[in-house]
C-alpha cells in the first residue's frame, strides 16, 4: 500500500509540467537563461525568478502554486 502511495506521489510531481506560460526569451528574462547556461541548478536558477516575481515587483496571482518551483510549470523556450 505504501508503495502505491509513493508511486502516485512521484507521478503527480510531473503532472503540472508545462501548464504555465512558457518563459519568454527577452531582455527581462535573460538572467534566467544565463543562469542555466552558466551551469546553475534548477533550484539556483529559480531564485533568479524570485528577484522580479516577488511581492513588490511583479507579484504572483493569489492562487499561484509554490513560487519556489517555477520551472516545473513554466517551460523554457528553446533558442
N, C-alpha and C positions, 0 to 999 in steps of 0.2 A: 504494500500500500504506500509506504514512504517513497519507494522508487517511482511510482506513478506520479506522486506529488512533485518530486524533483524534476522528472521529465517534463511535466506540464509547466513548471516554473521556468525551465531553460527554454522551452519552445515559446513561451509568452514573452520572453525578453526581446526577441526579434520581431514580434508581431506589429510593433509600431513603426518599424523601419520604413522610411520613405513616405510617411504620411504627412509630413510637414512640407513647407515650401522648400525648394532647393536653395542652397546658399548661393547668392548672386556672385558673379565674377565681376567685381567693380572695385574702385579705389577704397571704398569704405570697408570691404571685406578682405582686401589684400593681406592685412596682417594675419588673418586666419589661414589663408593658403600658404603664406610664407612660413608660418609656424610649422605646418605639416611638412613642407618641403625641407625645412631645416632639421627634420628628424624628431620633432617633439611628439610625444604620445598623444593619443586622442584626448585623454584626461587633461593634459597640459594645454592642448590646443583649445579645449572648451573654456578654459579660463580666459582666453582672449575674447570669447563671445561675451563674457560677463563684464568686460570693460565698457561696452556700449549698452548691452541689454540688461542693465541693472535697473534699480528702482528710479534713478534720476534721469538718465539719458534717453533710452528707448525702452520703456517698461514693457514687460510681457503681459499678455492678457491674464485676467484673474484665474481662468480655468486652465492655464498652461501647465503641462506636466513639469516635473522637477527640472529646474533650469541647469543642473549640472550635467545633463545628458543630451546636449544639443545635437550631436552628430549621430544619434540613434534615429531620430526622425528627419532631420534636415540633412539631405544628401548634398555632397559637394559636386559642383558642376565640373565636368571634365573639359580641360582646355586643350 
